[in-house]
């Protein structure tokens, strides 16, 4: 969504949150590629806990995680033989997500360099951390996880429940693992560029168009007419809060129906003040569920508005445009669209 409302300059944490949202990494949904990196990190360091941790402005998201199997679970001979493993299931609230003050990864992000703690108890500022008190962590090694633009997104880290010395081999190996993910972030940016090319086709459409994501209708795209008619809003903001005028006349309730039923829903007529007109205008809204492939669950909603103040409420052109837009989203989605989950069902 190109047009944005000028606002305050975001702080570093907010910038990182927006970057993670654009890349589709701002939740704790596990991904196999990140779990593999965590597994390699754990093997390299012979540590009972390894993670690929993405850090937003208010939480940590462990999209990659590895703990060696316990003796009872080890049917493939993969245990390190020490009989020590973290029981993350005993602390479900941090199994794949944690508060921003939990552990040591936020310190790695803040300082922008590796953090090696051979024994947490040697550092007064760290030994009272909840990760020490609740999980018994005594040693930690974290490496900043940067994307190809230089933005720090989180960490690749390992931890142990006994003091130990992290040597240069561990530190260099962790750095190399973090760098292997550069191509993943570059690929996601490439897909974002393809999205922008697709969106550009609809920038000059005569109808207000917006594409939202998920049940909270996060705004992924709005064309120029949408901004001119109903106001320009921040990308990836929650639609209801950002466009209260549309919510008040029932547009978002109609979008809810489209999202939850998987069927196109229409608001036949709504009278609303428009920024590009001196008097309130009558609009009809067509809300089309969007899927990344024909058989995938609903990922978002495409909403097309038509001003019917001075014309009959024909929607043929708007419906054709919606069909073309959703078709292009499906074609792009087959390659994987950042921020759009195909695995998560509509709720």
N, C-alpha and C positions, 0 to 999 in steps of 0.2 A: 504494500500500500504506500504509494509515493507521497501523497499530501499528508503532512503532519502538522499538528498545532504547535506553534512555537511555545515553549515552556521553559522552566528552569533547567539549567544544565544538570544532567543526571550525575550522581556521585559514582564512584568506581564500582560499588556493589550493584547499583541499579543498572549501570552500563553492562556489567557482566550478566545480570539477569536477562536483559533484553537480548544480548548476544546469544545466550543459551536458548531463549525462546525461539529466536530465528533459526537456530540450528536444530531445533527439536530436541533439546537436551535439558529442558527445565522441569523435569519430573524424575521420579526414582524408578521408572520402568526399566527392568534389566534388559541388557542387550548382550547377545552372545559374544560379539567382538570385544566388548569391554571386559566381560567375564574371562575371556581368553588372556587378555593382557594382565588381569589380576592374577590369574593362575600362573603365568610366566613369572610375575614379580614374586609371588610366594615361593615358587620353585627356586628362583635365583637366590633369594635371601634365606631359604629354609625357615620361613616364618609362618606362624599359624594364622595370620590374618593379612590379607592383601586386598587393596581396593583401587578402583578408578573412581574418583570422587569429584563430582561437579558441584561447584559452590556458588549459590546465588547470593542475594543480599540478605536473605533471612533463613536459609536452610542449606543443608548438605545432602546431596543425592548420590548414592552409591550404585551407579548403573553397572559397574563392574565389581564383582566381589568373589573372593575365593578363600575358603577355609578347608584345610586338609580333612578328609573323613576321619571320624573317630574309629577306634578299633572295631566296634560293632558294625559300622557302615562300610569299612574298608574291604570290599570284595574284589578289588582290582589291584591290590598291592601298592596303593598310592600313598599310604601313610608314611610320614617321615620317621616313624618309629619312636617318637618321643612320648606318645600318648597324651599330648597336650593340644587341645583345639578349643577355639572360642565357641561357646554355645550362643550364637546370635539369636536363636529362637527364644531364648529365655528373656530376651529384652526386645520384644517385638516392635516397640516404637522406634528403635534405631536399626532394625534389620536392613532396611534399604534407604533410610532417611534419618537425619539427625538435626538437632538445633544448631544454629550457627556457632554457639559457644562450646560445642562438644568436640573434644579431641584436639588435635594439633594441626590439622590440615588448614584451617583458616589462618594460622600463623604463617604457614608456607606461602599462601596466596598473598598475605599482607606484605611479607618481606621480599617476595619474588625470587627466592632462592631455596636450595635444598636445606632441609632441617634434619639433622642427625642427632638423636638423643640416645646415647648409649645406656644411660640410666636416668629415668625421669626424676628420680629422687634427688639427683644432683642439682636440679633446677627448681628453686622455690616457686617460680612463676608457673611451672607446669605440674608440679607434683600434686596439686589440689584439683586438677582437672577431673570432671566426671568420668572420663574414659579410664582414669587410673582408679578412682574409687569404685566404680561399678563393674569394670571388666578386668581390673588388675593389670593393666598395661604397664610395662616397665621400660620398654625400648621402642623407638619409633624412627622410621626413616621416610621422609616425604619429599617428593620432587614436583616442582611446578609443572602443570600441564598447560602448554601454550598451543594456540592454534597458529596457522600459517601467517596471520596478520600480527602476531606478537601479543595478542590478548591472552591473559591468564584465565583459564576456565575452571581450574581446580587442581587436583593432584593425582599422581600415582604414588601409592604409599604402602608400606608394610609395617606391621607391629608385632611385638612379642611380649609375653608375660614374664620374661626373665631379663635381667640386664645382659647386654651383649655389645660387642664392639662392631660398628659398621665400618668396613674398610673401603678403600678406593674401588675395589672390584664391585662391591654392592652399589656404591654411589654412581659409578659410570654405567653399570648395567641398568639401573633405574632410569637414568637420564636417557639411555638409548630406547628403552621401552616407551617412555613418554613421547619421544620423537617419532616413533612408528605411527602414532595416531595423527600426525600432521596431514597425511594424505586423506584420512577420513573426514577431517574438517574441511579440507579443500574440496572434496567431492560434494559435501553438503552445500558449500557456497556455490559450486557450479550449478547444482540443482535449483538453488535460490535464484540464480541469474536466469535460468530457463523459466522459472515462474514469472519473473519480472517481464521477460519478453512476451509471455502469454498475456499477462495483465495489460501490457501496453496496447494490445489490439482493442481492448475495451475502454481505454482511457477517454476516447472521444465519443463514446456512445451517447445518444441523446437522453437516455434514461439513467436515473440514479441506480448504481449497482454496488452492492457490497457482498463480500465473501467472508463468512465467519467460521470459526473453528470450535468444535466441541460444544457441550451442553451449556457452557457459560457464554457462548457466542463471542469469543475473542476475535477482534477485527484483524483479519489477514490482509484484506485489500478493500479499497473504496476508490471508485473512479472520480474524475473531476466533478461530474454532475452531482454525485452523492455529496461531496463536500460543499459544493455551492448551494445545494438545496437544504441540507440538514445539518451542516457544520462539519468542519474538519476535525478529526480526532486522532489521538496518538495510536500508532500502530501497536497491535497486540493488546490493546486495552479492552476491558470488558464492555461489551456493547451497551448493555442496559444502563450502566452507570454513565457512560460517555454520551449516550444519545437518549436522554430522558424524554424528549418530546415524542420520539418514535415509540418508546415504551408506553407512554401515557395513552396513546390511541390504539394500542393492541398489536403493534408490529412484532414485538418480541414474543408475545403469546402465540402469534401465528408461526413464527420461526420455531418456537418450542414444539408445536404440533408437527411441523415438517421434520424436525430432527428426531423426535421420539417415535413417530409412526413410519418414517421412511417414505412418506408420500408427499407430493406437492400440496401445499396449503396456500389459500389466498385470503386476503383481506379485501373485500369487495370495494369498500370506500372508507376513507378516513380523511377528515379535515384537519389540516395541520399548518401551522405557520411555517413558511418557507423563507430561507434567507435571501433568495433571489426573486422574491415577489413582495409587493407592498401589502397584500392582503392574504389571509389564509387560503390555502389551495386544497383541492380535493385530489387525493391520490388513491390508486389501487396498488396493492403489493402482492407479488407472487413470490413465494418462498419455496425453493427447490432443494431437496436434500442432495448432498454431494458425497460421492464415494470415490475412493482412489482406484477402484476397479468395479466392474458390474456386480460382483458377488461379495465385495467387501462391506463391512458395516458402515453406517453413516458416519462421516467425519466432520461434516460442517453443513452450512446452509448458504445457498446463493439467493440473495433477495434483490429483485428488480422492481422498481417503483415506476408507475406511469401517472403523469399528471392528467387527470380527466376533467379538470375544471371547465374547460371550454371544448370538450370533445366527448364522444361516446366512449364507454369503457372497453374498447377493443384492446386485446392484449396479444394479438398474434405475433407482432414484431418482438415484443418483450419476451414472449415464451420461446421464440426461435433463438433469440440471443442467449437466453438462459440455457437452452439445450446445447448450443455450441460451446458455451463456457464450460458447462459440466463435462462435456465430452472431452475437452482439452485437459481439464483437471484429471480425468481418468487416465488419459494417455500419458500425462506427465507422472501420475502416481505410480504407474507400473514400474518406473525407475526408482521410486522411493522419494517422497517429498518430505523435506525436513519439517518436523513439527506435526506431521499428520500420521497418527498411528493407525495401521490397518488391523492390528491384533486386538485392540480394545473395543468391545462391543458398545453400541449405543445404549445409554442408560436414561 
